[in-house]
């Protein structure tokens, strides 16, 4: 197995494990919050999960759309977060994979499951039968609303991310800079290659 294939396999295995853990945590937390709450509070939880997915989708797309050149100038000026932002841009494939696929897609799946829990609670509060046509209508409406919010939010987020790619990536770089300096956590230790 050549080095490139070996790296791809290792990265895929890492993504598999981290997705499993994140999906488990988000599902457990959202389910624990949804148990015994009203359907209105449940919809707020679903909305938060959708917004989480849209937010990570934005920063993942921004990393792939950002250009390296402005960050070279910022690094020369020793601007806080510029070095980390350059690392994000040079590792955009992995960074966007994590943000868009691991967090974004997981949030989409979990929001669908959470919305089903909200529908069951709403039907229970209304005193309807789970097999009734009213239940079917409510279920379809909620599922459609969650899908529309997710896709609409991501559509808006993509346009925003592409337009402000460098600004968003620099903001991410500043967060990573704080993580490195205060918490001693480094996500991208080395700048990969010269350019993409």
LINKA-V430510 format. One record per backbone hydrogen bond with DSSP energy under -1.0 kcal/mol. CO is the residue of the C=O (numbers start at 0). NH is the residue of the N-H. Records with the same first field share a line. If there is no record, write none. Layout:
CO=NH / NH
This chain:
1=5
2=6
3=7
4=8
5=9
6=10
7=11
8=12
9=13
10=14
11=15
12=16
13=17
14=18
15=19
16=20
17=21
18=22
19=23
20=24
21=25
22=26
23=27
24=28
25=29
26=30
27=31
28=32
29=33
30=34
33=36
37=41
38=42
39=43
40=44
41=45
42=46
43=47
44=48
45=49
46=50
47=51
48=52
49=53
50=54
51=55
52=56
53=57
54=58
55=59
56=60
57=61
58=62
59=63
60=64
61=65
67=70 / 71
68=72
69=73
70=74
71=75
72=76
73=78
74=77
78=81
80=84
81=85
82=86
83=87
84=88
85=89
86=90
88=91
90=94
91=95
92=96
93=97
94=98
95=99
96=100 / 101
97=102
98=103
99=104
102=106
103=107
104=108
105=109
106=110
107=111
108=112
109=113
110=114
111=115
112=116
113=117
114=118
115=119
116=120
117=121
118=122
119=123
120=124
121=125
122=127
128=131
131=135
132=136
133=137
134=138
135=139
136=140
137=141
138=142
139=143
140=144
141=145
142=146
143=147
144=148
145=149
146=150
147=151
148=152
149=153
150=154
151=155
152=156
153=157
154=158
155=159
156=160
157=161
158=162
159=163
163=167
164=168
165=169
166=170
167=171
168=172
169=173
170=174
171=175
172=176
173=177
174=178
175=179
176=180
177=181
178=182 / 184
